[in-house]
């Protein structure tokens, strides 16, 4: 990757508000010093390039262009834009009957952006042989994005106990989910459904899951051509979308 880049052109964001207010507007970031390759030129594995840094400027430029980092042990940071791309069409989120029962009976509540670093840490916890791509460096990078209003988390609470959550990066009306976790059965599914519900209510238009898995496909994720995803991203990335952040009962989702 060579030097270069352009400013994002967005207005400065708000100061941190209370949970009675919506998520803050993203703050302006300076131009990145890196020139990220065209995602359409990615190789057969979706690799766009290797190297650069994880500064807010680089990450914002990457996500606005449909590129994301995926650290691999012993390598400079690889950047990906897979083809096909995994998305959850907002009208196709699948909620099973058993999950609806969980909504009604669990007694849980959810918030947005009240425990971002805790959610990232839980997502990055050791997963045995599966391991994790959320390195300490990457976790710090997302924390900086969160402080600037570009990254958000949704937390699932059982009283004062954090039992599930999801976090990701938002560019306009597109939310790219990075990872989710659960400490109770169905808590990660609750997190995703609640996130989609809040995001759509705020004017969000596209949930990007990067790569589909069996778990995500059961929730409605589908593969779309990368070119289609990039076209939609370009149309939506400057839309002003701010989710409700207040504590809400999961039972409302039923």
N, C-alpha and C positions, 0 to 999 in steps of 0.2 A: 504494500500500500504506500502511495506517495503522498506528499503534502498537498494541501488545498482545502476547499470546503466553502460553505456558504452559511449565512445566518438563517435562523428559523423564521424570523419575521413576526414572532408573536409578541403581544404586549407583556409588560411585567405582571407577575402574579400577585395575589393577595398575601397578606401575612397569615400565619396559622390562625385558624378560627376555632370556635368551640364545636362540639359534636352536634349542636343545634343548627349549624350552618353547613352548606354544601362543601364538597372538597374544593381546595384552593385552585385557582388558575395556575397553569404552569408558568414559571418564571422564564424570562428570556435567558438564553445561554449564548455565549460568544461562538463565532464560527469554529468548527473543528479544524485542526491542523492537518487532518488526514483526508485523502481523497478515496472514499470507498468505491470499489468497482461497481459497475452496473449489476444488479442482482440477476438480470436476465443472462448474464455471462457466467453464472455459477457452474461448477462442474457437475457431473452426474450424481454426486453425493450432496449437492446443494451448497458446497463450500464456495463462498464468494472471495475470500482472501484470508490471510493469516497475519497477525501482528497488531499494529496500532495500540491504542490504550483504552481504558475504561472510564475516561473522563465523561462528565455529563454532556459536553459538546459532542463527543464521538457517539455516545449512546443515543442521544436525541436524533442526531443525523441518521444513524443506522435505522432506528425504529420507524422514523418518518419515511424511510425508503424500503421498508420490508425486510430488513436485515437484523439478525440478532446474534449475540455472542454465545458460544457453547464451549466452555473450557474443556480441554482434554489433558490428562496428566502428561507432563514432560514436553508439551508443545506450547509455542506462543499461541495466543488466543485465536482460535478459528472463528470466522464469521459466516453465518449460514442464511440462505434464502431457499428453502426446499421447494421442489416441484414434484408432486402437487403440494399444496398448502392446506393444513387442517383448519377448518373454521366451524363454528356453530351458527348456522343461520338462525336469526332471532325468532323466527316462527316455527323452528323445528326442535327446540329444546324438549327432550323427552323426560317426562316425570312419571315414574312408575307408581302403581297403587301403593306399594310398600313404602315408597318415599313420601307420598302424601300422608300416610299414617304416621310416619316419623314427624312430619311438620306438625301434625295435630297433637301428638303425645309427648314430644321431647321436652317442652318447656324452655327451650333455648332462646337466646336472643343474639342479634348480630349488630355489628358496628362497622364503620369504614374508617380506616386510618387511625385507629386508637392504639394499635400495637404492631406497627409495621415490622420493626426489627425482630420482634418475637415470632411473627409469622414466618419471616424469611429464615430465621434460625431453625424453626421447627421443620420447615421444608428441606433445609439443608442437613438435617440430622442424619447420622450414619444409617444407611438402609441395607446393611449387610453386604452380600455379594454384589448387589445392584449398585452400591456406591452412590455418590452424588456429584453433580456438576457445579453445585453452588459453593464455590471456593470462598474463603474468607475475603479475598480481594473482590470477588464479584458481589458478595453480600454488602461490602462497604460501598461499592459503586451504586448498587440499587438504593441504599440508604441515602446517598447524596441526591439521587434522582427524586426520591420521596420528599426530601427536604425542599426541593425545588418545585414540587407539585406535578412531577411527571410520572411517578410510580405510586401505586395505591394498593392497599390491602383490605380484605374483608375478613373480619374476625367472627367466629362462632363461639358463644359463651354459654356455659352452664353455670349460672350464677357468676362468680368471679373467676371461674376456671376457663382458660382458653382450650377448647376441645377440637377446633378445626379452623381452617382458613385457606385463603388463596391470595396470591399477589401477582402483580403484573405491571406493565407499562401502558399508559394511555396516551395516544396522540389523536386529539380531536374526538371524533365519534367512533374510533377504533380502540378496542382494549385487547392487548396481547397478554394472555395469561401465561405466566412463567412456571408456576408450580403451586400445588396445593397439598394439604396434609390433613390427617384426622387422628384424633385420640379416642373417638367414640365412633361406633358404627354409623355410617351415613353422614358424618359431620363434614367431610370434604364435598359431598354432593350437595348438601345444604348450602355450603359456602358458595359453590358455583351457581346454583339456582338463584340464591339471593343476590349475588353480584349481577347476574344477567337481568334480574327484575329491576334492581336499582338503576342499572345502566340504561336500559330501555326507557324507563320512566323519565330519565334525564335527557333523552334524545340520542342515546347511543345507537349505532347502526350495525356494528360488526364485532363479533367476538372471535379473535384469532387464537387458536391453540397450537399453532406452529406445525406439529405433527400429530396425527390421529393415533390413538391407542384403542384397544378393545374397550377399556373403561370409558373413554371419551365418546367412542362411537355409540355405546349404549345410552349415552346422554344426548345424542343427536349430532355429534360431530361428523363432518363429511370432508372429503378431499375435493379441492377445486384446483384448476390450473393456476400456476403461479402468476401468469400474465393477468388472469381475471382478478386475482387477489390484489395485485399491484395497482391495477386500474382503479379498483374500488378504494383502496387506501389513498391514492392520490386525490380522489374526490372528497374524502371524508376527513383527512388528517388535520384540517384547520377549523373544523366545526367546534364551537364553544359548548362543551358538555361538562357539567359538574354534578356528580352524584350526591344524593342525600347521604349524610354521614351519621345521622343520629341512631341511637340504639332502638332497634325494632324487634318485635316478637316474630319468631319463625312461624308461629301458627298462622300468621296472615297469609303465608304462601299457599296454604291449603284451600 
